[in-house]
Amino acid sequence: MVGWPRDILTERHNLLVRVCADGVGHPDPDSLEWLHRIGVAEDGDHACDGCCQEARALWRQGQLS
């Protein structure tokens, strides 16, 4: 996800999303973590087409930032 283009969703507390080749905005894990640290209850829901599942699993294992 690191190399994917970025977008900021101002309507969702300035959540940074990474836009995949399919045009879907996926919440950046570091952005979600930051929002949680400052007390924003952002759930990271998005119109996922499944392409981020591998990236999310690697992030949870500490292999992505």
CHARMM-style PDB file with segment names, atoms N, HN, CA, C and O in Angstrom:
ATOM      1  N   MET     1       0.813  -1.199   0.000  1.00  0.00      PROA
ATOM      2  CA  MET     1       0.000   0.000   0.000  1.00  0.00      PROA
ATOM      3  C   MET     1       0.858   1.266   0.000  1.00  0.00      PROA
ATOM      4  O   MET     1       0.391   2.331  -0.403  1.00  0.00      PROA
ATOM      5  N   VAL     2       2.092   1.156   0.443  1.00  0.00      PROA
ATOM      6  HN  VAL     2       2.472   0.291   0.770  1.00  0.00      PROA
ATOM      7  CA  VAL     2       2.945   2.333   0.579  1.00  0.00      PROA
ATOM      8  C   VAL     2       3.106   3.087  -0.734  1.00  0.00      PROA
ATOM      9  O   VAL     2       3.167   4.317  -0.735  1.00  0.00      PROA
ATOM     10  N   GLY     3       3.175   2.374  -1.842  1.00  0.00      PROA
ATOM     11  HN  GLY     3       3.125   1.376  -1.841  1.00  0.00      PROA
ATOM     12  CA  GLY     3       3.362   3.018  -3.130  1.00  0.00      PROA
ATOM     13  C   GLY     3       2.082   3.480  -3.805  1.00  0.00      PROA
ATOM     14  O   GLY     3       2.134   4.101  -4.866  1.00  0.00      PROA
ATOM     15  N   TRP     4       0.941   3.189  -3.208  1.00  0.00      PROA
ATOM     16  HN  TRP     4       0.899   2.685  -2.346  1.00  0.00      PROA
ATOM     17  CA  TRP     4      -0.333   3.583  -3.804  1.00  0.00      PROA
ATOM     18  C   TRP     4      -0.553   5.087  -3.632  1.00  0.00      PROA
ATOM     19  O   TRP     4      -0.095   5.667  -2.648  1.00  0.00      PROA
ATOM     20  N   PRO     5      -1.246   5.723  -4.575  1.00  0.00      PROA
ATOM     21  CA  PRO     5      -1.567   7.153  -4.434  1.00  0.00      PROA
ATOM     22  C   PRO     5      -2.386   7.398  -3.171  1.00  0.00      PROA
ATOM     23  O   PRO     5      -3.132   6.530  -2.718  1.00  0.00      PROA
ATOM     24  N   ARG     6      -2.234   8.588  -2.618  1.00  0.00      PROA
ATOM     25  HN  ARG     6      -1.629   9.293  -2.986  1.00  0.00      PROA
ATOM     26  CA  ARG     6      -2.916   8.940  -1.371  1.00  0.00      PROA
ATOM     27  C   ARG     6      -4.044   9.930  -1.622  1.00  0.00      PROA
ATOM     28  O   ARG     6      -4.042  10.686  -2.594  1.00  0.00      PROA
ATOM     29  N   ASP     7      -5.001   9.895  -0.713  1.00  0.00      PROA
ATOM     30  HN  ASP     7      -5.003   9.281   0.076  1.00  0.00      PROA
ATOM     31  CA  ASP     7      -6.093  10.865  -0.705  1.00  0.00      PROA
ATOM     32  C   ASP     7      -6.455  11.110   0.753  1.00  0.00      PROA
ATOM     33  O   ASP     7      -6.267  10.235   1.598  1.00  0.00      PROA
ATOM     34  N   ILE     8      -6.970  12.284   1.044  1.00  0.00      PROA
ATOM     35  HN  ILE     8      -7.123  12.994   0.357  1.00  0.00      PROA
ATOM     36  CA  ILE     8      -7.398  12.632   2.400  1.00  0.00      PROA
ATOM     37  C   ILE     8      -8.913  12.774   2.409  1.00  0.00      PROA
ATOM     38  O   ILE     8      -9.482  13.504   1.597  1.00  0.00      PROA
ATOM     39  N   LEU     9      -9.556  12.077   3.324  1.00  0.00      PROA
ATOM     40  HN  LEU     9      -9.094  11.483   3.983  1.00  0.00      PROA
ATOM     41  CA  LEU     9     -11.005  12.163   3.453  1.00  0.00      PROA
ATOM     42  C   LEU     9     -11.327  13.119   4.599  1.00  0.00      PROA
ATOM     43  O   LEU     9     -11.375  12.721   5.763  1.00  0.00      PROA
ATOM     44  N   THR    10     -11.546  14.384   4.249  1.00  0.00      PROA
ATOM     45  HN  THR    10     -11.507  14.707   3.303  1.00  0.00      PROA
ATOM     46  CA  THR    10     -11.801  15.400   5.275  1.00  0.00      PROA
ATOM     47  C   THR    10     -13.099  15.121   6.030  1.00  0.00      PROA
ATOM     48  O   THR    10     -13.224  15.484   7.200  1.00  0.00      PROA
ATOM     49  N   GLU    11     -14.055  14.487   5.378  1.00  0.00      PROA
ATOM     50  HN  GLU    11     -13.954  14.193   4.427  1.00  0.00      PROA
ATOM     51  CA  GLU    11     -15.325  14.175   6.035  1.00  0.00      PROA
ATOM     52  C   GLU    11     -15.188  13.049   7.050  1.00  0.00      PROA
ATOM     53  O   GLU    11     -16.118  12.777   7.809  1.00  0.00      PROA
ATOM     54  N   ARG    12     -14.014  12.386   7.064  1.00  0.00      PROA
ATOM     55  HN  ARG    12     -13.259  12.608   6.447  1.00  0.00      PROA
ATOM     56  CA  ARG    12     -13.760  11.302   8.018  1.00  0.00      PROA
ATOM     57  C   ARG    12     -12.529  11.626   8.867  1.00  0.00      PROA
ATOM     58  O   ARG    12     -11.613  10.813   8.992  1.00  0.00      PROA
ATOM     59  N   HSD    13     -12.526  12.809   9.437  1.00  0.00      PROA
ATOM     60  HN  HSD    13     -13.270  13.469   9.335  1.00  0.00      PROA
ATOM     61  CA  HSD    13     -11.477  13.238  10.376  1.00  0.00      PROA
ATOM     62  C   HSD    13     -10.097  13.261   9.730  1.00  0.00      PROA
ATOM     63  O   HSD    13      -9.100  12.955  10.384  1.00  0.00      PROA
ATOM     64  N   ASN    14     -10.033  13.623   8.451  1.00  0.00      PROA
ATOM     65  HN  ASN    14     -10.843  13.871   7.920  1.00  0.00      PROA
ATOM     66  CA  ASN    14      -8.766  13.685   7.697  1.00  0.00      PROA
ATOM     67  C   ASN    14      -8.077  12.328   7.595  1.00  0.00      PROA
ATOM     68  O   ASN    14      -6.852  12.232   7.667  1.00  0.00      PROA
ATOM     69  N   LEU    15      -8.870  11.300   7.431  1.00  0.00      PROA
ATOM     70  HN  LEU    15      -9.865  11.378   7.374  1.00  0.00      PROA
ATOM     71  CA  LEU    15      -8.343   9.949   7.257  1.00  0.00      PROA
ATOM     72  C   LEU    15      -7.575   9.871   5.942  1.00  0.00      PROA
ATOM     73  O   LEU    15      -8.081  10.249   4.886  1.00  0.00      PROA
ATOM     74  N   LEU    16      -6.349   9.375   6.026  1.00  0.00      PROA
ATOM     75  HN  LEU    16      -5.938   9.067   6.884  1.00  0.00      PROA
ATOM     76  CA  LEU    16      -5.535   9.156   4.825  1.00  0.00      PROA
ATOM     77  C   LEU    16      -5.916   7.798   4.250  1.00  0.00      PROA
ATOM     78  O   LEU    16      -5.914   6.791   4.957  1.00  0.00      PROA
ATOM     79  N   VAL    17      -6.239   7.780   2.970  1.00  0.00      PROA
ATOM     80  HN  VAL    17      -6.240   8.599   2.396  1.00  0.00      PROA
ATOM     81  CA  VAL    17      -6.519   6.516   2.291  1.00  0.00      PROA
ATOM     82  C   VAL    17      -5.516   6.322   1.166  1.00  0.00      PROA
ATOM     83  O   VAL    17      -4.995   7.286   0.605  1.00  0.00      PROA
ATOM     84  N   ARG    18      -5.259   5.079   0.851  1.00  0.00      PROA
ATOM     85  HN  ARG    18      -5.682   4.296   1.306  1.00  0.00      PROA
ATOM     86  CA  ARG    18      -4.410   4.703  -0.281  1.00  0.00      PROA
ATOM     87  C   ARG    18      -5.321   4.154  -1.364  1.00  0.00      PROA
ATOM     88  O   ARG    18      -6.155   3.286  -1.107  1.00  0.00      PROA
ATOM     89  N   VAL    19      -5.157   4.661  -2.570  1.00  0.00      PROA
ATOM     90  HN  VAL    19      -4.480   5.367  -2.779  1.00  0.00      PROA
ATOM     91  CA  VAL    19      -6.032   4.285  -3.681  1.00  0.00      PROA
ATOM     92  C   VAL    19      -5.358   3.194  -4.503  1.00  0.00      PROA
ATOM     93  O   VAL    19      -4.297   3.406  -5.091  1.00  0.00      PROA
ATOM     94  N   CYS    20      -5.989   2.022  -4.536  1.00  0.00      PROA
ATOM     95  HN  CYS    20      -6.851   1.850  -4.058  1.00  0.00      PROA
ATOM     96  CA  CYS    20      -5.430   0.881  -5.259  1.00  0.00      PROA
ATOM     97  C   CYS    20      -5.633   1.048  -6.766  1.00  0.00      PROA
ATOM     98  O   CYS    20      -6.286   1.991  -7.215  1.00  0.00      PROA
ATOM     99  N   ALA    21      -5.074   0.136  -7.526  1.00  0.00      PROA
ATOM    100  HN  ALA    21      -4.544  -0.630  -7.162  1.00  0.00      PROA
ATOM    101  CA  ALA    21      -5.196   0.174  -8.985  1.00  0.00      PROA
ATOM    102  C   ALA    21      -6.647   0.043  -9.442  1.00  0.00      PROA
ATOM    103  O   ALA    21      -6.985   0.435 -10.559  1.00  0.00      PROA
ATOM    104  N   ASP    22      -7.505  -0.510  -8.579  1.00  0.00      PROA
ATOM    105  HN  ASP    22      -7.230  -0.829  -7.672  1.00  0.00      PROA
ATOM    106  CA  ASP    22      -8.925  -0.650  -8.909  1.00  0.00      PROA
ATOM    107  C   ASP    22      -9.711   0.624  -8.622  1.00  0.00      PROA
ATOM    108  O   ASP    22     -10.909   0.691  -8.897  1.00  0.00      PROA
ATOM    109  N   GLY    23      -9.028   1.657  -8.058  1.00  0.00      PROA
ATOM    110  HN  GLY    23      -8.054   1.602  -7.834  1.00  0.00      PROA
ATOM    111  CA  GLY    23      -9.686   2.924  -7.761  1.00  0.00      PROA
ATOM    112  C   GLY    23     -10.391   2.972  -6.420  1.00  0.00      PROA
ATOM    113  O   GLY    23     -11.159   3.897  -6.154  1.00  0.00      PROA
ATOM    114  N   VAL    24     -10.138   1.980  -5.568  1.00  0.00      PROA
ATOM    115  HN  VAL    24      -9.515   1.229  -5.783  1.00  0.00      PROA
ATOM    116  CA  VAL    24     -10.772   1.911  -4.256  1.00  0.00      PROA
ATOM    117  C   VAL    24      -9.854   2.541  -3.220  1.00  0.00      PROA
ATOM    118  O   VAL    24      -8.660   2.246  -3.183  1.00  0.00      PROA
ATOM    119  N   GLY    25     -10.409   3.408  -2.378  1.00  0.00      PROA
ATOM    120  HN  GLY    25     -11.379   3.647  -2.408  1.00  0.00      PROA
ATOM    121  CA  GLY    25      -9.638   4.022  -1.302  1.00  0.00      PROA
ATOM    122  C   GLY    25      -9.622   3.129  -0.078  1.00  0.00      PROA
ATOM    123  O   GLY    25     -10.669   2.824   0.493  1.00  0.00      PROA
ATOM    124  N   HSD    26      -8.418   2.707   0.327  1.00  0.00      PROA
ATOM    125  HN  HSD    26      -7.567   2.956  -0.137  1.00  0.00      PROA
ATOM    126  CA  HSD    26      -8.247   1.833   1.487  1.00  0.00      PROA
ATOM    127  C   HSD    26      -7.606   2.645   2.615  1.00  0.00      PROA
ATOM    128  O   HSD    26      -6.578   3.286   2.393  1.00  0.00      PROA
ATOM    129  N   PRO    27      -8.191   2.633   3.825  1.00  0.00      PROA
ATOM    130  CA  PRO    27      -7.610   3.397   4.931  1.00  0.00      PROA
ATOM    131  C   PRO    27      -6.152   2.999   5.173  1.00  0.00      PROA
ATOM    132  O   PRO    27      -5.814   1.817   5.233  1.00  0.00      PROA
ATOM    133  N   ASP    28      -5.307   4.006   5.309  1.00  0.00      PROA
ATOM    134  HN  ASP    28      -5.581   4.966   5.260  1.00  0.00      PROA
ATOM    135  CA  ASP    28      -3.910   3.761   5.606  1.00  0.00      PROA
ATOM    136  C   ASP    28      -3.801   3.303   7.066  1.00  0.00      PROA
ATOM    137  O   ASP    28      -4.312   3.985   7.954  1.00  0.00      PROA
ATOM    138  N   PRO    29      -3.153   2.173   7.332  1.00  0.00      PROA
ATOM    139  CA  PRO    29      -3.072   1.668   8.712  1.00  0.00      PROA
ATOM    140  C   PRO    29      -2.466   2.671   9.692  1.00  0.00      PROA
ATOM    141  O   PRO    29      -2.930   2.772  10.828  1.00  0.00      PROA
ATOM    142  N   ASP    30      -1.448   3.408   9.282  1.00  0.00      PROA
ATOM    143  HN  ASP    30      -1.071   3.326   8.359  1.00  0.00      PROA
ATOM    144  CA  ASP    30      -0.849   4.393  10.180  1.00  0.00      PROA
ATOM    145  C   ASP    30      -1.818   5.531  10.477  1.00  0.00      PROA
ATOM    146  O   ASP    30      -1.840   6.052  11.593  1.00  0.00      PROA
ATOM    147  N   SER    31      -2.604   5.915   9.504  1.00  0.00      PROA
ATOM    148  HN  SER    31      -2.585   5.492   8.598  1.00  0.00      PROA
ATOM    149  CA  SER    31      -3.590   6.969   9.717  1.00  0.00      PROA
ATOM    150  C   SER    31      -4.659   6.515  10.703  1.00  0.00      PROA
ATOM    151  O   SER    31      -5.060   7.276  11.584  1.00  0.00      PROA
ATOM    152  N   LEU    32      -5.122   5.272  10.555  1.00  0.00      PROA
ATOM    153  HN  LEU    32      -4.797   4.654   9.839  1.00  0.00      PROA
ATOM    154  CA  LEU    32      -6.105   4.736  11.500  1.00  0.00      PROA
ATOM    155  C   LEU    32      -5.528   4.686  12.910  1.00  0.00      PROA
ATOM    156  O   LEU    32      -6.200   5.049  13.875  1.00  0.00      PROA
ATOM    157  N   GLU    33      -4.292   4.240  13.023  1.00  0.00      PROA
ATOM    158  HN  GLU    33      -3.746   3.945  12.238  1.00  0.00      PROA
ATOM    159  CA  GLU    33      -3.658   4.158  14.337  1.00  0.00      PROA
ATOM    160  C   GLU    33      -3.567   5.539  14.978  1.00  0.00      PROA
ATOM    161  O   GLU    33      -3.851   5.692  16.166  1.00  0.00      PROA
ATOM    162  N   TRP    34      -3.176   6.537  14.201  1.00  0.00      PROA
ATOM    163  HN  TRP    34      -2.945   6.412  13.236  1.00  0.00      PROA
ATOM    164  CA  TRP    34      -3.063   7.898  14.719  1.00  0.00      PROA
ATOM    165  C   TRP    34      -4.420   8.413  15.187  1.00  0.00      PROA
ATOM    166  O   TRP    34      -4.528   8.992  16.268  1.00  0.00      PROA
ATOM    167  N   LEU    35      -5.448   8.206  14.380  1.00  0.00      PROA
ATOM    168  HN  LEU    35      -5.360   7.736  13.501  1.00  0.00      PROA
ATOM    169  CA  LEU    35      -6.784   8.661  14.769  1.00  0.00      PROA
ATOM    170  C   LEU    35      -7.223   7.996  16.072  1.00  0.00      PROA
ATOM    171  O   LEU    35      -7.805   8.651  16.936  1.00  0.00      PROA
ATOM    172  N   HSD    36      -6.947   6.699  16.219  1.00  0.00      PROA
ATOM    173  HN  HSD    36      -6.473   6.166  15.517  1.00  0.00      PROA
ATOM    174  CA  HSD    36      -7.317   6.003  17.456  1.00  0.00      PROA
ATOM    175  C   HSD    36      -6.545   6.570  18.650  1.00  0.00      PROA
ATOM    176  O   HSD    36      -7.103   6.717  19.737  1.00  0.00      PROA
ATOM    177  N   ARG    37      -5.257   6.889  18.446  1.00  0.00      PROA
ATOM    178  HN  ARG    37      -4.804   6.769  17.563  1.00  0.00      PROA
ATOM    179  CA  ARG    37      -4.445   7.443  19.541  1.00  0.00      PROA
ATOM    180  C   ARG    37      -4.966   8.792  20.022  1.00  0.00      PROA
ATOM    181  O   ARG    37      -4.835   9.120  21.201  1.00  0.00      PROA
ATOM    182  N   ILE    38      -5.555   9.576  19.122  1.00  0.00      PROA
ATOM    183  HN  ILE    38      -5.661   9.309  18.164  1.00  0.00      PROA
ATOM    184  CA  ILE    38      -6.074  10.884  19.544  1.00  0.00      PROA
ATOM    185  C   ILE    38      -7.557  10.827  19.922  1.00  0.00      PROA
ATOM    186  O   ILE    38      -8.189  11.858  20.150  1.00  0.00      PROA
ATOM    187  N   GLY    39      -8.103   9.607  19.985  1.00  0.00      PROA
ATOM    188  HN  GLY    39      -7.589   8.769  19.800  1.00  0.00      PROA
ATOM    189  CA  GLY    39      -9.458   9.420  20.487  1.00  0.00      PROA
ATOM    190  C   GLY    39     -10.567   9.471  19.463  1.00  0.00      PROA
ATOM    191  O   GLY    39     -11.737   9.591  19.826  1.00  0.00      PROA
ATOM    192  N   VAL    40     -10.222   9.381  18.179  1.00  0.00      PROA
ATOM    193  HN  VAL    40      -9.271   9.283  17.884  1.00  0.00      PROA
ATOM    194  CA  VAL    40     -11.255   9.384  17.131  1.00  0.00      PROA
ATOM    195  C   VAL    40     -11.665   7.941  16.850  1.00  0.00      PROA
ATOM    196  O   VAL    40     -10.822   7.092  16.560  1.00  0.00      PROA
ATOM    197  N   ALA    41     -12.953   7.673  16.938  1.00  0.00      PROA
ATOM    198  HN  ALA    41     -13.638   8.363  17.173  1.00  0.00      PROA
ATOM    199  CA  ALA    41     -13.478   6.324  16.706  1.00  0.00      PROA
ATOM    200  C   ALA    41     -13.723   6.118  15.216  1.00  0.00      PROA
ATOM    201  O   ALA    41     -14.867   6.169  14.764  1.00  0.00      PROA
ATOM    202  N   GLU    42     -12.680   5.892  14.464  1.00  0.00      PROA
ATOM    203  HN  GLU    42     -11.751   5.851  14.831  1.00  0.00      PROA
ATOM    204  CA  GLU    42     -12.775   5.622  13.015  1.00  0.00      PROA
ATOM    205  C   GLU    42     -12.635   4.127  12.816  1.00  0.00      PROA
ATOM    206  O   GLU    42     -11.659   3.522  13.257  1.00  0.00      PROA
ATOM    207  N   ASP    43     -13.624   3.527  12.145  1.00  0.00      PROA
ATOM    208  HN  ASP    43     -14.418   4.019  11.787  1.00  0.00      PROA
ATOM    209  CA  ASP    43     -13.623   2.063  12.007  1.00  0.00      PROA
ATOM    210  C   ASP    43     -12.888   1.552  10.771  1.00  0.00      PROA
ATOM    211  O   ASP    43     -12.637   0.351  10.670  1.00  0.00      PROA
ATOM    212  N   GLY    44     -12.540   2.416   9.840  1.00  0.00      PROA
ATOM    213  HN  GLY    44     -12.745   3.391   9.922  1.00  0.00      PROA
ATOM    214  CA  GLY    44     -11.801   1.981   8.663  1.00  0.00      PROA
ATOM    215  C   GLY    44     -12.647   1.309   7.600  1.00  0.00      PROA
ATOM    216  O   GLY    44     -12.113   0.751   6.642  1.00  0.00      PROA
ATOM    217  N   ASP    45     -13.966   1.357   7.760  1.00  0.00      PROA
ATOM    218  HN  ASP    45     -14.400   1.810   8.538  1.00  0.00      PROA
ATOM    219  CA  ASP    45     -14.836   0.755   6.739  1.00  0.00      PROA
ATOM    220  C   ASP    45     -14.602   1.419   5.388  1.00  0.00      PROA
ATOM    221  O   ASP    45     -14.411   2.631   5.293  1.00  0.00      PROA
ATOM    222  N   HSD    46     -14.622   0.595   4.353  1.00  0.00      PROA
ATOM    223  HN  HSD    46     -14.777  -0.390   4.430  1.00  0.00      PROA
ATOM    224  CA  HSD    46     -14.457   1.113   2.996  1.00  0.00      PROA
ATOM    225  C   HSD    46     -15.063   0.124   2.016  1.00  0.00      PROA
ATOM    226  O   HSD    46     -15.355  -1.019   2.369  1.00  0.00      PROA
ATOM    227  N   ALA    47     -15.245   0.565   0.806  1.00  0.00      PROA
ATOM    228  HN  ALA    47     -15.008   1.494   0.520  1.00  0.00      PROA
ATOM    229  CA  ALA    47     -15.850  -0.273  -0.236  1.00  0.00      PROA
ATOM    230  C   ALA    47     -14.788  -1.224  -0.778  1.00  0.00      PROA
ATOM    231  O   ALA    47     -14.372  -1.117  -1.931  1.00  0.00      PROA
ATOM    232  N   CYS    48     -14.363  -2.138   0.053  1.00  0.00      PROA
ATOM    233  HN  CYS    48     -14.701  -2.225   0.991  1.00  0.00      PROA
ATOM    234  CA  CYS    48     -13.245  -3.017  -0.285  1.00  0.00      PROA
ATOM    235  C   CYS    48     -13.637  -4.027  -1.360  1.00  0.00      PROA
ATOM    236  O   CYS    48     -14.712  -4.626  -1.333  1.00  0.00      PROA
ATOM    237  N   ASP    49     -12.714  -4.186  -2.306  1.00  0.00      PROA
ATOM    238  HN  ASP    49     -11.841  -3.699  -2.328  1.00  0.00      PROA
ATOM    239  CA  ASP    49     -12.909  -5.213  -3.326  1.00  0.00      PROA
ATOM    240  C   ASP    49     -12.065  -6.444  -3.024  1.00  0.00      PROA
ATOM    241  O   ASP    49     -11.962  -7.348  -3.853  1.00  0.00      PROA
ATOM    242  N   GLY    50     -11.459  -6.480  -1.831  1.00  0.00      PROA
ATOM    243  HN  GLY    50     -11.544  -5.746  -1.158  1.00  0.00      PROA
ATOM    244  CA  GLY    50     -10.684  -7.636  -1.403  1.00  0.00      PROA
ATOM    245  C   GLY    50      -9.188  -7.518  -1.614  1.00  0.00      PROA
ATOM    246  O   GLY    50      -8.425  -8.326  -1.085  1.00  0.00      PROA
ATOM    247  N   CYS    51      -8.753  -6.525  -2.379  1.00  0.00      PROA
ATOM    248  HN  CYS    51      -9.373  -5.868  -2.809  1.00  0.00      PROA
ATOM    249  CA  CYS    51      -7.336  -6.453  -2.719  1.00  0.00      PROA
ATOM    250  C   CYS    51      -6.455  -6.040  -1.544  1.00  0.00      PROA
ATOM    251  O   CYS    51      -5.238  -6.212  -1.607  1.00  0.00      PROA
ATOM    252  N   CYS    52      -7.034  -5.504  -0.482  1.00  0.00      PROA
ATOM    253  HN  CYS    52      -8.023  -5.365  -0.431  1.00  0.00      PROA
ATOM    254  CA  CYS    52      -6.212  -5.053   0.646  1.00  0.00      PROA
ATOM    255  C   CYS    52      -6.087  -6.107   1.736  1.00  0.00      PROA
ATOM    256  O   CYS    52      -5.375  -5.883   2.715  1.00  0.00      PROA
ATOM    257  N   GLN    53      -6.744  -7.231   1.602  1.00  0.00      PROA
ATOM    258  HN  GLN    53      -7.322  -7.413   0.807  1.00  0.00      PROA
ATOM    259  CA  GLN    53      -6.737  -8.222   2.675  1.00  0.00      PROA
ATOM    260  C   GLN    53      -5.337  -8.744   2.977  1.00  0.00      PROA
ATOM    261  O   GLN    53      -4.992  -8.927   4.144  1.00  0.00      PROA
ATOM    262  N   GLU    54      -4.538  -8.984   1.967  1.00  0.00      PROA
ATOM    263  HN  GLU    54      -4.818  -8.836   1.019  1.00  0.00      PROA
ATOM    264  CA  GLU    54      -3.166  -9.441   2.191  1.00  0.00      PROA
ATOM    265  C   GLU    54      -2.353  -8.353   2.882  1.00  0.00      PROA
ATOM    266  O   GLU    54      -1.601  -8.638   3.813  1.00  0.00      PROA
ATOM    267  N   ALA    55      -2.499  -7.116   2.435  1.00  0.00      PROA
ATOM    268  HN  ALA    55      -3.110  -6.884   1.678  1.00  0.00      PROA
ATOM    269  CA  ALA    55      -1.774  -6.007   3.057  1.00  0.00      PROA
ATOM    270  C   ALA    55      -2.194  -5.845   4.510  1.00  0.00      PROA
ATOM    271  O   ALA    55      -1.346  -5.597   5.366  1.00  0.00      PROA
ATOM    272  N   ARG    56      -3.461  -5.977   4.804  1.00  0.00      PROA
ATOM    273  HN  ARG    56      -4.150  -6.179   4.108  1.00  0.00      PROA
ATOM    274  CA  ARG    56      -3.940  -5.847   6.187  1.00  0.00      PROA
ATOM    275  C   ARG    56      -3.370  -6.954   7.070  1.00  0.00      PROA
ATOM    276  O   ARG    56      -2.986  -6.694   8.210  1.00  0.00      PROA
ATOM    277  N   ALA    57      -3.311  -8.178   6.562  1.00  0.00      PROA
ATOM    278  HN  ALA    57      -3.623  -8.389   5.635  1.00  0.00      PROA
ATOM    279  CA  ALA    57      -2.745  -9.287   7.332  1.00  0.00      PROA
ATOM    280  C   ALA    57      -1.271  -9.045   7.636  1.00  0.00      PROA
ATOM    281  O   ALA    57      -0.818  -9.300   8.752  1.00  0.00      PROA
ATOM    282  N   LEU    58      -0.521  -8.557   6.653  1.00  0.00      PROA
ATOM    283  HN  LEU    58      -0.889  -8.351   5.747  1.00  0.00      PROA
ATOM    284  CA  LEU    58       0.899  -8.261   6.873  1.00  0.00      PROA
ATOM    285  C   LEU    58       1.063  -7.139   7.885  1.00  0.00      PROA
ATOM    286  O   LEU    58       1.966  -7.193   8.721  1.00  0.00      PROA
ATOM    287  N   TRP    59       0.208  -6.122   7.829  1.00  0.00      PROA
ATOM    288  HN  TRP    59      -0.525  -6.077   7.150  1.00  0.00      PROA
ATOM    289  CA  TRP    59       0.279  -5.011   8.777  1.00  0.00      PROA
ATOM    290  C   TRP    59       0.036  -5.507  10.200  1.00  0.00      PROA
ATOM    291  O   TRP    59       0.743  -5.117  11.129  1.00  0.00      PROA
ATOM    292  N   ARG    60      -0.956  -6.360  10.364  1.00  0.00      PROA
ATOM    293  HN  ARG    60      -1.530  -6.677   9.609  1.00  0.00      PROA
ATOM    294  CA  ARG    60      -1.260  -6.888  11.702  1.00  0.00      PROA
ATOM    295  C   ARG    60      -0.101  -7.706  12.249  1.00  0.00      PROA
ATOM    296  O   ARG    60       0.090  -7.771  13.463  1.00  0.00      PROA
ATOM    297  N   GLN    61       0.660  -8.318  11.386  1.00  0.00      PROA
ATOM    298  HN  GLN    61       0.505  -8.265  10.399  1.00  0.00      PROA
ATOM    299  CA  GLN    61       1.832  -9.104  11.796  1.00  0.00      PROA
ATOM    300  C   GLN    61       3.052  -8.225  12.012  1.00  0.00      PROA
ATOM    301  O   GLN    61       4.119  -8.723  12.370  1.00  0.00      PROA
ATOM    302  N   GLY    62       2.906  -6.915  11.796  1.00  0.00      PROA
ATOM    303  HN  GLY    62       2.039  -6.510  11.505  1.00  0.00      PROA
ATOM    304  CA  GLY    62       4.019  -5.992  11.993  1.00  0.00      PROA
ATOM    305  C   GLY    62       4.995  -5.948  10.836  1.00  0.00      PROA
ATOM    306  O   GLY    62       6.113  -5.455  10.986  1.00  0.00      PROA
ATOM    307  N   GLN    63       4.586  -6.461   9.672  1.00  0.00      PROA
ATOM    308  HN  GLN    63       3.678  -6.861   9.549  1.00  0.00      PROA
ATOM    309  CA  GLN    63       5.476  -6.503   8.524  1.00  0.00      PROA
ATOM    310  C   GLN    63       5.284  -5.315   7.582  1.00  0.00      PROA
ATOM    311  O   GLN    63       6.053  -5.146   6.635  1.00  0.00      PROA
ATOM    312  N   LEU    64       4.270  -4.499   7.834  1.00  0.00      PROA
ATOM    313  HN  LEU    64       3.646  -4.637   8.603  1.00  0.00      PROA
ATOM    314  CA  LEU    64       4.021  -3.284   7.056  1.00  0.00      PROA
ATOM    315  C   LEU    64       3.809  -2.136   8.010  1.00  0.00      PROA
ATOM    316  O   LEU    64       3.393  -2.325   9.153  1.00  0.00      PROA
ATOM    317  N   SER    65       4.099  -0.945   7.529  1.00  0.00      PROA
ATOM    318  HN  SER    65       4.437  -0.791   6.601  1.00  0.00      PROA
ATOM    319  CA  SER    65       3.797   0.232   8.351  1.00  0.00      PROA
ATOM    320  C   SER    65       2.943   1.180   7.543  1.00  0.00      PROA
ATOM    321  OT1 SER    65       2.566   2.243   8.035  1.00  0.00      PROA
TER     322      SER     65
END
